[in-house]
């Protein structure tokens, strides 16, 4: 019984140490190695539209692609690491670089002709207006 407990305790300690190492290295064992990343996205909904806001600091508009196919919205792009100037070298790279993609299933019919996107201060905002047929409609009550 004590052998089993000791083995379990050792495994838990090993797991704790491995998690600590992975957190400190950002999931990589080599700071120069590329990391997979995906921008943070907030999705909100009101009676008229669905709005997605993605944090994309340092990206250019030309490096962002938005596609709506049926009920699937795909955001993708690439943030490139700028090369160091002559005579400079990086001691540490913690910001995320590389290609990324986020895909969202839209569960309500969207008016695709009115979809709009803007990019300001590193935040991409995509407006997905709902089709008129599903928007809430106030119904008047006749009094007789």
Buried (B, 14 or more C-beta within 10 A) or exposed (E): EEEEEEEEEEEEEEEEEEEEEEEEEBEEEEEEEEBEBEBEBEBEEEEEBBBBBBEBEEBEEEBBEBEBEEEEBEBBBEBEEEEEEEEEEEEEBEEBBEEBEBEBEBEEEBBEEEBEBEBEEEBBBBBBBBEEEEEEEEEEEEEE
